[in-house]
Amino acid sequence: MKGRKTKLLIGEIIGIILALVILFPFILVILDSAKTSADIVISPLSIPGKWGQMLVNFNNVIHNDSFNYWKSFFNSLFITVISLTLVSTLAAMTAWVLCRNKTKWSGFIFMLLVAAMVIPFQVVMLPLLSTFRNISEFFGIQMLQSYQGIIFAYVGFGGSMSVFILHGFIKGIPKELEEAAWIDGCSPEGTFFRIIFPLLKPVQMTILILNGIWIWNDYLLPSLMLGLNGKIKTLPVAVSAFVGSYVKQWDLILSAAFLAMIPIVILFLFAQKQIINGIVDGAIK
Amino acid sequence: MNVNIKSYDNTYKLNSGRKSVNANMKRLLSCVLILVGIVAMVFALYLDIAGSKNTMRGNILILGALLTILGAYSFPTRKHRMVINVLFIFPLLFAFLVTVLIPFVCGVFYSLTNWNGIKFTEFVGLGNYISMFKSNDYVYSFVVTFIFTVINMFLVNVVAFALALFCTSKVKGKNFYRAAFFIPNLIGGIVLGYVWQFIFNKVFTIVVSGSASMLTNPNLALLAILMVSTWQYAGYIMMIYVTGLQNVPSDIMEASGVDGANELVKLFKIKIPMIANTFTVCIFLTLVNSFKQFDLNYAITNGAPSRMLNGDVVQSTEFLALNIYNTAIGKNQYAIGQTKAVIFFIILAIVSLTQVYISKKKEVEV
């Protein structure tokens, strides 16, 4: 009994050390965003003398022209929310049609979407830019440096994986439900939105989390499509642009990093279980 | 009774009469919508082809498309189900075609030309591929990415599995540890990369006072990226192992305990064989993710420091994804960058096909 207790104690000590090591960068960010740039260079590991300095740093960062925290935050939020709404709805519609119609075409489209999951972003990014530039010039629909362009791109890139996951889930929903609705005089679109769509809630959670974390943190796509010095910046792009203009001002850079991390950490604290389940489900599928 | 039926009959007739009037109205209305929509689209396309710079032409085109869709949706027909099918698939498929499929096909084609990001003038065949493999920096980047991928895959899986064993043991506060180990994975590589750049340049040099930053030495810089990458991904892969380990039936574990198996025997003879599938998933996942590593590479070193190789200066920590980016965006060599990207794709496709093959084979065995 005694041996077991010491074992547990050792386990706890190991756990705390591990957690401290893994969380070390975050602790450091909190400590150092409350110091002046001179203090950071002299003693990055010490407890800050005045926590009030943190507010001063935040104030400098928030009002900085190339970071512009609130604007980038709301840009990121807007792009993520609209893209997620569109991807989850449109992918569910597509997956439902592909799942319930066993024709040559539906099989082919589904195979195309699944096969495209292998395509890395790098191989399409350069032609994508020129395609979007051509569309803007020819049709007069602004696709680069605009909200609609980047949201459209996220729908295109997020679509295939979402359809794949949803397709697997819809296969498991009994067809009798739809037939009953049809006999009661429900139209096909009504059947989908009133009966099937509400049933997809658990799997939609996975899709929202997987796509949400990806879109929120994505750097390459917005940096290419919106530009580092464009009018619209997402948070990662703003951080990168900010670091580019202040190479040595670590107090401001760390404060900016802190401000960029905070929203997702808060979200994680509230929806920890759903986020972890969503990510694990997505990986296994 | 009779009266009742009659009145029912009458209302029915009345309804169906109204319905047919309604249906005709509806048909007319949807025809008008489709017609107006098509006219608007044709008009917008006419403006496009005529080279007009009218800024409204894009909006007219979108409006026309929406009207046509609305018209097709409200058109009363027996084949309403088919109309709905097409309308449901169309938006996502359209976005997919424009953002993924068309650029992909164009990209493969551009890799065979002297494309400069806007247009091409000459078809050069496999010329880009040949000149690419002759350049030292690409071959070096290839080797470095390969080394990074293999070591990173190994490190991430070992660390993640160890953490997963810890998180499924009897220790108190497991949920806290799980969350703490998982957090690095939630935050984007760009932001974390800058934080780590600070740690390597300003903190470690003070902890080991007087030492030069790890990022100034080519080998240590690679080690630095490996450390951060393992730190970031281990928590994620750990969660997959935790799910796998939790699915090992507890009665088997108890039975083996009764039979006198100690913890090590349980681990190697029961747990690891039972979650072999999870291992396959995790190994391929880390393989693909390490190979595609861009954000950390870009934010921590951006390829630096440089190193001499056969008399050429090459960037010592420039992985393939970053190499593609720098070739195209930095050096403005779009055709070469695109060619490198096509090779990048081919390697990833081979890895994914291998994974599908292996998991299919396993399913048959089970």
Contacts between the chains, C-beta under 8 A, distances in Angstrom:
chain1	res1	chain2	res2	distance
A	8	B	170	6.7
A	8	B	171	6.6
A	8	B	172	7.1
A	11	B	166	7.5
A	11	B	169	6.4
A	11	B	170	7.6
A	11	B	171	4.1
A	12	B	171	6.1
A	12	B	172	6.1
A	12	B	173	7.5
A	14	B	166	7.1
A	15	B	166	6.8
A	15	B	171	5.8
A	15	B	173	7.0
A	15	B	177	5.2
A	18	B	163	7.4
A	18	B	166	7.4
A	18	B	177	7.2
A	18	B	181	7.4
A	19	B	176	7.5
A	19	B	177	6.0
A	19	B	180	4.4
A	19	B	181	7.4
A	22	B	180	6.1
A	22	B	181	5.7
A	22	B	183	7.8
A	22	B	184	6.8
A	22	B	231	6.8
A	22	B	235	7.4
A	23	B	180	5.7
A	23	B	183	7.2
A	25	B	184	7.7
A	25	B	192	7.2
A	25	B	195	5.3
A	25	B	196	6.6
A	25	B	199	6.3
A	26	B	183	7.2
A	28	B	195	7.5
A	28	B	199	6.7
A	28	B	203	6.8
A	29	B	195	5.9
A	32	B	198	7.9
A	40	B	202	7.0
A	41	B	202	6.4
A	43	B	206	7.6
A	44	B	198	8.0
A	44	B	202	5.6
A	44	B	203	4.7
A	44	B	206	6.3
A	45	B	203	6.8
A	45	B	206	7.4
A	45	B	207	7.5
A	90	B	91	5.1
A	90	B	92	4.2
A	90	B	95	7.8
A	91	B	92	6.0
A	93	B	88	4.0
A	93	B	89	7.4
A	93	B	91	7.8
A	93	B	92	7.2
A	94	B	88	6.4
A	94	B	89	5.2
A	94	B	92	4.5
A	94	B	93	6.8
A	96	B	88	7.0
A	97	B	84	7.9
A	97	B	85	4.8
A	97	B	88	4.7
A	97	B	89	5.3
A	98	B	89	7.2
A	101	B	85	6.2
A	109	B	89	6.9
A	109	B	93	6.7
A	112	B	101	7.5
A	113	B	96	6.8
A	116	B	96	7.1
A	116	B	100	5.4
A	116	B	101	6.9
A	116	B	104	7.8
A	118	B	345	7.7
A	118	B	348	6.1
A	118	B	349	5.1
A	118	B	352	4.7
A	119	B	100	6.3
A	119	B	104	5.8
A	119	B	345	6.3
A	120	B	292	5.9
A	120	B	321	7.9
A	120	B	341	7.7
A	120	B	344	6.2
A	120	B	345	5.9
A	120	B	348	5.5
A	122	B	292	7.8
A	122	B	294	7.9
A	122	B	321	5.6
A	122	B	324	5.1
A	122	B	325	7.5
A	122	B	341	4.7
A	122	B	344	5.5
A	122	B	345	7.6
A	123	B	104	6.5
A	123	B	107	5.6
A	123	B	338	7.8
A	123	B	341	4.2
A	123	B	342	6.1
A	123	B	344	6.3
A	123	B	345	4.2
A	124	B	99	7.4
A	124	B	100	6.0
A	124	B	103	4.2
A	124	B	104	5.2
A	124	B	107	6.0
A	125	B	103	7.9
A	125	B	341	7.7
A	126	B	107	6.7
A	126	B	110	7.6
A	126	B	117	6.8
A	126	B	328	5.4
A	126	B	334	5.8
A	126	B	337	6.2
A	126	B	338	5.4
A	126	B	341	7.1
A	127	B	102	7.7
A	127	B	103	3.8
A	127	B	104	7.4
A	127	B	106	4.2
A	127	B	107	4.2
A	127	B	110	6.2
A	127	B	338	7.2
A	128	B	99	6.2
A	128	B	103	4.3
A	129	B	117	7.5
A	130	B	106	7.7
A	130	B	117	6.3
A	130	B	118	6.3
A	131	B	98	6.8
A	131	B	102	6.0
A	131	B	103	5.4
A	131	B	106	6.8
A	133	B	118	7.7
A	135	B	98	7.6
A	138	B	48	5.4
A	139	B	44	7.5
A	139	B	48	5.8
A	139	B	57	7.2
A	139	B	58	5.5
A	139	B	61	5.9
A	140	B	44	7.9
A	140	B	47	7.7
A	140	B	48	7.0
A	140	B	53	8.0
A	140	B	54	7.1
A	140	B	55	6.2
A	140	B	56	7.8
A	140	B	57	4.3
A	140	B	58	3.7
A	140	B	61	7.6
A	141	B	58	3.7
A	141	B	61	7.1
A	141	B	62	6.9
A	142	B	58	7.3
A	152	B	95	5.7
A	152	B	98	7.4
A	152	B	99	6.9
A	153	B	95	7.9
A	153	B	99	5.0
A	155	B	91	7.7
A	155	B	92	6.7
A	155	B	95	4.3
A	155	B	99	7.8
A	156	B	95	3.9
A	156	B	96	5.0
A	156	B	97	7.9
A	156	B	98	6.4
A	156	B	99	2.9
A	156	B	100	5.5
A	157	B	99	6.0
A	157	B	100	6.6
A	159	B	92	4.8
A	159	B	95	6.3
A	159	B	96	5.1
A	160	B	96	6.5
A	160	B	100	7.3
A	163	B	92	7.1
A	187	B	80	7.0
A	187	B	84	7.9
A	188	B	80	6.8
A	188	B	81	5.0
A	188	B	84	4.7
A	189	B	84	5.3
A	189	B	88	7.9
A	192	B	88	7.5
A	213	B	186	6.4
A	216	B	188	7.4
A	217	B	187	6.9
A	217	B	188	3.1
A	217	B	189	7.3
A	217	B	190	7.6
A	218	B	188	7.5
A	219	B	188	6.5
A	219	B	189	7.3
A	219	B	190	4.6
A	219	B	295	5.6
A	219	B	298	7.6
A	220	B	294	6.3
A	220	B	295	7.7
A	220	B	325	7.5
A	224	B	329	7.6
A	235	B	191	8.0
A	236	B	188	5.1
A	236	B	190	4.6
A	236	B	191	6.5
A	239	B	190	6.2
A	239	B	191	5.5
A	239	B	194	6.8
A	240	B	190	5.7
A	240	B	299	7.5
A	243	B	194	5.4
A	250	B	198	5.6
A	250	B	202	6.5
A	253	B	194	6.1
A	253	B	198	7.1
A	254	B	195	7.0
A	254	B	198	6.5
A	257	B	191	5.1
A	257	B	194	6.0
A	257	B	195	5.2
A	260	B	187	8.0
A	260	B	188	7.9
A	260	B	191	5.0
A	261	B	187	5.2
A	261	B	191	6.3
A	264	B	186	5.4
A	264	B	187	6.1
A	265	B	183	7.0
A	265	B	186	7.3
A	265	B	187	7.6
A	268	B	179	7.6
A	268	B	183	6.8
A	268	B	186	5.7
A	272	B	179	5.7
A	275	B	186	7.5
A	276	B	178	7.3
A	276	B	179	7.9
A	276	B	182	6.3
A	276	B	239	5.7
A	279	B	185	7.9
A	279	B	236	6.7
A	279	B	239	6.8
A	280	B	239	5.0
A	280	B	240	5.6
A	280	B	243	5.3
A	283	B	236	7.6
A	283	B	240	5.5
A	283	B	281	6.9
A	283	B	285	6.0
A	284	B	240	6.8
A	284	B	243	7.4
A	284	B	281	6.2
